Amino acid sequence: MSGTKDQAGGFSEAEREAMKARAEELRAEKGGRKKATDLEKLLEVIEEMPGQDRAIAAGLHTLVSRTAPELDGRTWYGMPSWAKDGEILLFMQPAGKFGTRYSTVGFNDGAALDDGDMWPTSFAVTRLTPEVKERITELLRRALG
């Protein structure tokens, strides 16, 4: 069935088609060719990831696209990331890339997460459960200010 996720938790065929359409829309915008190329590279990187990393990255991309469509998907040091006004705001560090036991979702200093003199900006993620998605959504909204 074309609307279902693939076996490794990647994007469904319908999601892939929607993202291709978005890349075409970006190309049509003035200066949109780079954004389209960046988005396509991000999707390629996600599709090439193994198992759980791919499931987390694909789910994170879907979550970011729905929650913060103003962010531009791209890669950053070969990792999935999303930028605001050209600056990386959110990124995912896959476990498989560095041989660690968990992936990390992190926010750069442009994120408005300030909370006193010390606050977390990076989070270990082993699975993208509904609770984890809800927490990331809250953080992302807060990060955008």
N, CA, C and O of each residue as an XYZ file, in Angstrom:
580
protein
N       0.848     -1.178      0.000
C       0.000      0.000      0.000
C       0.893      1.241      0.000
O       1.829      1.326      0.795
N       0.617      2.191     -0.873
C       1.515      3.326     -1.054
C       1.469      4.333      0.084
O       2.387      5.144      0.202
N       0.429      4.317      0.936
C       0.339      5.290      2.013
C       0.972      4.828      3.309
O       0.965      5.569      4.292
N       1.519      3.622      3.337
C       2.077      3.097      4.575
C       3.583      3.298      4.631
O       4.244      3.467      3.606
N       4.109      3.275      5.845
C       5.553      3.415      6.051
C       6.259      2.190      5.495
O       5.672      1.111      5.418
N       7.523      2.356      5.104
C       8.283      1.195      4.673
C       8.674      0.372      5.901
O       8.463      0.813      7.031
N       9.227     -0.790      5.697
C       9.521     -1.721      6.784
C      10.474     -1.152      7.820
O      10.373     -1.513      8.993
N      11.376     -0.294      7.446
C      12.367      0.244      8.389
C      11.924      1.554      9.019
O      12.729      2.219      9.670
N      10.656      1.946      8.843
C      10.173      3.173      9.459
C      10.512      4.426      8.687
O      10.465      5.523      9.244
N      10.854      4.290      7.410
C      11.157      5.461      6.588
C       9.885      6.122      6.100
O       8.822      5.958      6.698
N       9.994      6.866      5.020
C       8.856      7.585      4.480
C       7.966      6.667      3.650
O       8.451      5.741      2.999
N       6.656      6.933      3.678
C       5.730      6.215      2.809
C       5.867      6.779      1.395
O       6.456      7.843      1.200
N       5.335      6.079      0.434
C       5.369      6.560     -0.950
C       4.637      7.901     -1.064
O       5.092      8.799     -1.773
N       3.511      8.035     -0.370
C       2.755      9.293     -0.404
C       3.585     10.437      0.173
O       3.562     11.549     -0.355
N       4.318     10.169      1.255
C       5.172     11.202      1.839
C       6.301     11.577      0.893
O       6.637     12.754      0.756
N       6.890     10.575      0.237
C       7.960     10.864     -0.727
C       7.441     11.752     -1.856
O       8.110     12.704     -2.258
N       6.253     11.440     -2.364
C       5.665     12.240     -3.448
C       5.400     13.672     -2.987
O       5.656     14.620     -3.729
N       4.892     13.832     -1.771
C       4.626     15.175     -1.246
C       5.919     15.970     -1.101
O       5.948     17.167     -1.387
N       6.991     15.311     -0.658
C       8.272     16.004     -0.498
C       8.879     16.367     -1.849
O       9.511     17.415     -1.983
N       8.694     15.511     -2.851
C       9.157     15.847     -4.206
C       8.397     17.067     -4.720
O       8.973     17.956     -5.347
N       7.095     17.093     -4.443
C       6.285     18.240     -4.873
C       6.765     19.511     -4.181
O       6.834     20.571     -4.803
N       7.096     19.406     -2.901
C       7.593     20.578     -2.172
C       8.913     21.064     -2.749
O       9.139     22.270     -2.858
N       9.779     20.143     -3.117
C      11.057     20.523     -3.729
C      10.807     21.274     -5.040
O      11.497     22.248     -5.343
N       9.835     20.825     -5.801
C       9.499     21.521     -7.057
C       8.961     22.920     -6.777
O       9.282     23.866     -7.497
N       8.141     23.056     -5.730
C       7.630     24.371     -5.354
C       8.774     25.308     -4.987
O       8.789     26.476     -5.375
N       9.727     24.778     -4.235
C      10.878     25.596     -3.841
C      11.674     26.057     -5.052
O      12.118     27.204     -5.115
N      11.853     25.147     -6.021
C      12.599     25.512     -7.233
C      11.925     26.666     -7.972
O      12.599     27.497     -8.581
N      10.603     26.713     -7.916
C       9.850     27.743     -8.623
C       9.974     29.114     -7.953
O       9.767     30.140     -8.601
N      10.309     29.135     -6.665
C      10.477     30.402     -5.954
C      11.795     31.051     -6.342
O      12.750     30.368     -6.711
N      11.839     32.368     -6.258
C      13.086     33.075     -6.511
C      14.112     32.640     -5.476
O      13.863     32.741     -4.275
N      15.249     32.163     -5.924
C      16.289     31.695     -5.023
C      15.983     30.355     -4.378
O      16.679     29.940     -3.451
N      14.952     29.676     -4.856
C      14.527     28.435     -4.234
C      15.301     27.203     -4.651
O      15.159     26.149     -4.031
N      16.115     27.310     -5.687
C      16.843     26.125     -6.167
C      17.734     25.531     -5.081
O      17.775     24.311     -4.924
N      18.443     26.360     -4.333
C      19.318     25.860     -3.269
C      18.498     25.175     -2.181
O      18.881     24.110     -1.698
N      17.371     25.777     -1.789
C      16.523     25.153     -0.772
C      16.022     23.795     -1.249
O      15.979     22.838     -0.477
N      15.647     23.715     -2.512
C      15.170     22.445     -3.070
C      16.278     21.399     -3.060
O      16.048     20.247     -2.693
N      17.459     21.798     -3.457
C      18.608     20.883     -3.459
C      18.939     20.435     -2.041
O      19.222     19.260     -1.810
N      18.904     21.370     -1.089
C      19.172     21.040      0.310
C      18.141     20.043      0.842
O      18.494     19.092      1.540
N      16.871     20.263      0.512
C      15.812     19.362      0.958
C      16.003     17.964      0.366
O      15.865     16.961      1.066
N      16.317     17.911     -0.916
C      16.539     16.616     -1.557
C      17.712     15.873     -0.929
O      17.645     14.658     -0.741
N      18.779     16.585     -0.605
C      19.937     15.967      0.045
C      19.552     15.431      1.423
O      19.962     14.333      1.798
N      18.773     16.195      2.171
C      18.298     15.743      3.475
C      17.522     14.437      3.337
O      17.759     13.487      4.083
N      16.611     14.394      2.396
C      15.797     13.190      2.201
C      16.642     11.999      1.794
O      16.385     10.876      2.228
N      17.645     12.232      0.967
C      18.572     11.152      0.577
C      19.328     10.616      1.790
O      19.459      9.404      1.960
N      19.820     11.519      2.626
C      20.570     11.119      3.823
C      19.671     10.292      4.743
O      20.096      9.266      5.274
N      18.443     10.737      4.928
C      17.516      9.996      5.788
C      17.248      8.611      5.222
O      17.276      7.626      5.960
N      16.989      8.521      3.926
C      16.689      7.233      3.304
C      17.864      6.259      3.388
O      17.657      5.046      3.405
N      19.085      6.770      3.439
C      20.277      5.920      3.499
C      20.604      5.433      4.910
O      21.443      4.548      5.077
N      19.954      6.000      5.921
C      20.243      5.620      7.311
C      19.740      4.209      7.603
O      18.762      3.753      7.010
N      20.415      3.528      8.516
C      19.939      2.206      8.922
C      18.757      2.303      9.899
O      18.622      3.282     10.632
N      17.921      1.289      9.893
C      16.810      1.037     10.813
C      16.285      2.151     11.683
O      15.591      3.050     11.207
N      16.617      2.092     12.968
C      16.035      3.012     13.943
C      16.456      4.458     13.705
O      15.660      5.368     13.940
N      17.666      4.693     13.252
C      18.074      6.062     12.911
C      17.160      6.630     11.843
O      16.719      7.775     11.937
N      16.874      5.824     10.820
C      16.003      6.269      9.740
C      14.598      6.544     10.246
O      13.988      7.541      9.860
N      14.081      5.687     11.095
C      12.734      5.889     11.640
C      12.665      7.190     12.434
O      11.705      7.950     12.305
N      13.674      7.443     13.249
C      13.699      8.683     14.039
C      13.823      9.892     13.122
O      13.081     10.862     13.277
N      14.746      9.849     12.173
C      14.968     10.996     11.271
C      13.746     11.282     10.407
O      13.368     12.441     10.232
N      13.124     10.235      9.865
C      11.935     10.421      9.026
C      10.790     11.001      9.849
O      10.102     11.921      9.406
N      10.594     10.462     11.041
C       9.544     10.986     11.908
C       9.815     12.413     12.335
O       8.896     13.228     12.416
N      11.068     12.715     12.608
C      11.450     14.074     13.001
C      11.210     15.048     11.851
O      10.703     16.150     12.061
N      11.575     14.641     10.635
C      11.346     15.514      9.484
C       9.854     15.791      9.292
O       9.457     16.927      9.032
N       9.041     14.758      9.419
C       7.592     14.933      9.297
C       7.076     15.872     10.378
O       6.272     16.762     10.102
N       7.539     15.673     11.610
C       7.124     16.518     12.729
C       7.517     17.976     12.495
O       6.702     18.876     12.694
N       8.746     18.211     12.079
C       9.217     19.576     11.827
C       8.426     20.205     10.677
O       8.049     21.375     10.755
N       8.174     19.448      9.623
C       7.441     19.974      8.470
C       6.034     20.420      8.852
O       5.519     21.403      8.319
N       5.422     19.694      9.775
C       4.059     20.038     10.213
C       4.049     21.149     11.258
O       3.189     22.029     11.220
N       4.994     21.113     12.185
C       5.013     22.046     13.302
C       5.642     23.385     12.937
O       5.186     24.440     13.379
N       6.691     23.330     12.130
C       7.451     24.546     11.799
C       7.802     24.563     10.316
O       8.973     24.440      9.956
N       6.792     24.715      9.447
C       7.063     24.687      8.004
C       7.990     25.801      7.531
O       8.504     25.749      6.413
N       8.205     26.800      8.369
C       9.121     27.882      7.999
C      10.584     27.466      8.086
O      11.455     28.176      7.582
N      10.866     26.343      8.710
C      12.242     25.851      8.778
C      12.605     25.126      7.494
O      11.774     24.435      6.904
N      13.836     25.285      7.069
C      14.319     24.656      5.843
C      15.131     23.415      6.184
O      16.108     23.486      6.931
N      14.721     22.275      5.631
C      15.455     21.039      5.836
C      16.731     21.025      5.019
O      16.747     21.456      3.866
N      17.797     20.530      5.620
C      19.089     20.425      4.946
C      19.981     19.473      5.734
O      19.555     18.914      6.744
N      21.190     19.292      5.287
C      22.139     18.513      6.077
C      23.148     19.468      6.703
O      23.388     20.569      6.209
N      23.718     19.016      7.788
C      24.721     19.788      8.521
C      25.734     18.776      9.021
O      25.404     17.935      9.858
N      26.941     18.841      8.531
C      27.954     17.827      8.815
C      27.442     16.428      8.461
O      27.770     15.443      9.123
N      26.636     16.365      7.412
C      26.081     15.098      6.953
C      24.918     14.577      7.783
O      24.475     13.446      7.585
N      24.421     15.384      8.706
C      23.321     14.976      9.578
C      22.058     15.757      9.223
O      22.146     16.873      8.711
N      20.880     15.178      9.491
C      19.633     15.918      9.263
C      19.583     17.167     10.132
O      19.943     17.137     11.308
N      19.133     18.261      9.536
C      19.015     19.503     10.293
C      17.950     20.386      9.662
O      17.520     20.165      8.529
N      17.535     21.394     10.427
C      16.508     22.322      9.969
C      16.952     23.717     10.376
O      17.338     23.961     11.519
N      16.887     24.630      9.404
C      17.429     25.975      9.603
C      16.331     27.032      9.593
O      15.298     26.894      8.938
N      16.600     28.086     10.344
C      15.735     29.268     10.361
C      16.588     30.432      9.881
O      17.622     30.743     10.473
N      16.151     31.065      8.814
C      16.889     32.200      8.254
C      18.346     31.847      7.974
O      19.242     32.662      8.191
N      18.578     30.628      7.489
C      19.909     30.196      7.102
C      20.773     29.642      8.216
O      21.863     29.136      7.946
N      20.325     29.720      9.460
C      21.091     29.237     10.611
C      20.457     27.958     11.152
O      19.242     27.895     11.338
N      21.275     26.946     11.401
C      20.768     25.679     11.919
C      20.145     25.903     13.294
O      20.786     26.427     14.205
N      18.897     25.498     13.423
C      18.183     25.608     14.693
C      18.113     24.243     15.372
O      18.344     24.127     16.576
N      17.793     23.214     14.592
C      17.563     21.871     15.119
C      18.352     20.871     14.285
O      18.465     21.019     13.068
N      18.896     19.855     14.943
C      19.633     18.829     14.208
C      19.442     17.477     14.879
O      19.058     17.391     16.045
N      19.716     16.437     14.126
C      19.696     15.086     14.659
C      21.050     14.453     14.422
O      21.552     14.437     13.298
N      21.635     13.936     15.476
C      22.913     13.231     15.388
C      22.589     11.732     15.484
O      22.294     11.233     16.569
N      22.644     11.014     14.350
C      22.279      9.595     14.345
C      23.259      8.733     15.132
O      24.470      8.954     15.085
N      22.734      7.762     15.848
C      23.564      6.852     16.631
C      24.561      6.119     15.735
O      25.729      5.972     16.093
N      24.103      5.662     14.578
C      24.956      4.891     13.680
C      26.136      5.668     13.136
O      27.172      5.079     12.828
N      26.003      6.974     13.012
C      27.088      7.794     12.458
C      28.303      7.830     13.386
O      29.446      7.894     12.933
N      28.033      7.787     14.691
C      29.118      7.913     15.661
C      29.281      6.679     16.547
O      30.077      6.687     17.486
N      28.529      5.626     16.251
C      28.648      4.390     17.012
C      28.219      4.522     18.469
O      28.792      3.879     19.348
N      27.218      5.351     18.722
C      26.714      5.539     20.084
C      25.447      4.714     20.287
O      24.881      4.195     19.325
N      25.008      4.593     21.523
C      23.843      3.758     21.791
C      22.518      4.474     21.586
O      21.466      3.835     21.623
N      22.541      5.774     21.371
C      21.308      6.515     21.101
C      21.583      7.678     20.156
O      22.695      8.201     20.083
N      20.539      8.061     19.440
C      20.598      9.257     18.600
C      20.380     10.468     19.499
O      19.872     10.350     20.614
N      20.769     11.622     18.996
C      20.602     12.860     19.742
C      19.851     13.862     18.886
O      20.143     14.026     17.701
N      18.885     14.528     19.493
C      18.203     15.649     18.869
C      18.667     16.877     19.631
O      18.542     16.946     20.854
N      19.207     17.850     18.899
C      19.767     19.011     19.565
C      19.342     20.324     18.946
O      18.941     20.387     17.783
N      19.437     21.353     19.735
C      19.120     22.713     19.310
C      20.376     23.556     19.422
O      21.116     23.441     20.399
N      20.624     24.402     18.432
C      21.753     25.326     18.485
C      21.368     26.588     19.244
O      20.227     26.742     19.680
N      22.320     27.475     19.393
C      22.116     28.636     20.261
C      21.077     29.627     19.761
O      20.686     30.519     20.513
N      20.622     29.507     18.538
C      19.542     30.368     18.052
C      18.182     29.983     18.611
O      17.216     30.732     18.462
N      18.097     28.830     19.248
C      16.839     28.362     19.825
C      16.552     29.116     21.128
O      17.423     29.254     21.986
N      15.331     29.591     21.253
C      14.933     30.359     22.445
C      14.508     29.412     23.564
O      13.353     29.419     23.990
N      15.450     28.598     24.035
C      15.159     27.631     25.094
C      15.665     28.091     26.455
O      15.589     27.343     27.429
N      16.173     29.301     26.530
C      16.780     29.822     27.758
C      15.861     29.616     28.964
O      14.657     29.865     28.905
N      16.470     29.153     30.057
C      15.739     28.921     31.292
C      16.702     29.124     32.457
O      17.262     28.165     32.987
N      16.886     30.370     32.845
C      17.810     30.684     33.928
C      19.254     30.635     33.454
O      19.570     31.038     32.335
N      20.122     30.133     34.323
C      21.546     30.095     34.025
C      21.993     28.806     33.349
O      23.133     28.704     32.897
N      21.085     27.803     33.277
C      21.457     26.516     32.677
C      20.201     25.819     32.155
O      19.178     25.778     32.839
N      20.283     25.267     30.929
C      19.147     24.549     30.356
C      19.641     23.521     29.347
O      20.712     23.684     28.763
N      18.857     22.458     29.141
C      19.264     21.435     28.177
C      19.019     21.895     26.740
O      18.043     22.591     26.459
N      19.902     21.502     25.848
C      19.743     21.803     24.425
C      19.896     20.554     23.571
O      19.727     20.616     22.353
N      20.212     19.425     24.188
C      20.430     18.189     23.461
C      19.746     17.051     24.214
O      19.789     16.991     25.443
N      19.108     16.139     23.451
C      18.295     15.107     24.066
C      18.566     13.753     23.419
O      18.575     13.637     22.194
N      18.788     12.732     24.240
C      18.956     11.370     23.750
C      17.588     10.847     23.313
O      16.590     11.024     24.013
N      17.556     10.196     22.140
C      16.307      9.637     21.615
C      16.589      8.222     21.116
O      17.428      8.015     20.239
N      15.874      7.251     21.688
C      16.027      5.866     21.233
C      14.876      5.441     20.333
O      15.040      4.578     19.471
N      13.706      6.052     20.536
C      12.542      5.797     19.686
C      11.695      7.060     19.638
O      11.664      7.834     20.595
N      11.018      7.260     18.534
C      10.168      8.436     18.377
C       8.725      8.043     18.725
O       7.880      7.876     17.845
N       8.472      7.904     20.010
C       7.151      7.531     20.509
C       6.235      8.760     20.473
O       6.718      9.873     20.266
N       4.927      8.580     20.669
C       4.038      9.747     20.734
C       4.454     10.745     21.814
O       4.344     11.954     21.613
N       4.928     10.253     22.950
C       5.365     11.140     24.024
C       6.608     11.932     23.615
O       6.713     13.125     23.899
N       7.540     11.263     22.953
C       8.758     11.940     22.490
C       8.393     12.986     21.438
O       8.915     14.100     21.465
N       7.503     12.636     20.515
C       7.062     13.599     19.493
C       6.436     14.828     20.148
O       6.697     15.959     19.739
N       5.612     14.599     21.163
C       4.963     15.710     21.856
C       6.003     16.614     22.523
O       5.894     17.838     22.461
N       7.001     16.016     23.155
C       8.043     16.797     23.827
C       8.873     17.598     22.816
O       9.172     18.770     23.042
N       9.239     16.961     21.710
C      10.005     17.668     20.678
C       9.179     18.806     20.086
O       9.707     19.889     19.831
N       7.896     18.567     19.867
C       7.011     19.617     19.341
C       6.982     20.808     20.287
O       7.083     21.953     19.847
N       6.844     20.546     21.586
C       6.853     21.632     22.588
C       8.172     22.404     22.544
O       8.180     23.635     22.537
N       9.278     21.673     22.515
C      10.595     22.310     22.461
C      10.774     23.125     21.190
O      11.308     24.234     21.227
N      10.333     22.581     20.075
C      10.468     23.286     18.798
C       9.668     24.577     18.799
O      10.165     25.614     18.358
N       8.451     24.527     19.282
C       7.637     25.748     19.355
C       8.297     26.791     20.248
O       8.330     27.979     19.926
N       8.817     26.325     21.368
C       9.501     27.231     22.295
C      10.767     27.789     21.652
O      11.066     28.976     21.781
N      11.504     26.933     20.964
C      12.761     27.347     20.321
C      12.535     28.444     19.289
O      13.385     29.315     19.101
N      11.397     28.399     18.630
C      11.095     29.408     17.607
C      10.708     30.755     18.204
O      10.662     31.763     17.498
N      10.433     30.771     19.497
C      10.161     32.022     20.184
C       8.776     32.523     20.097
O       8.465     33.576     20.653
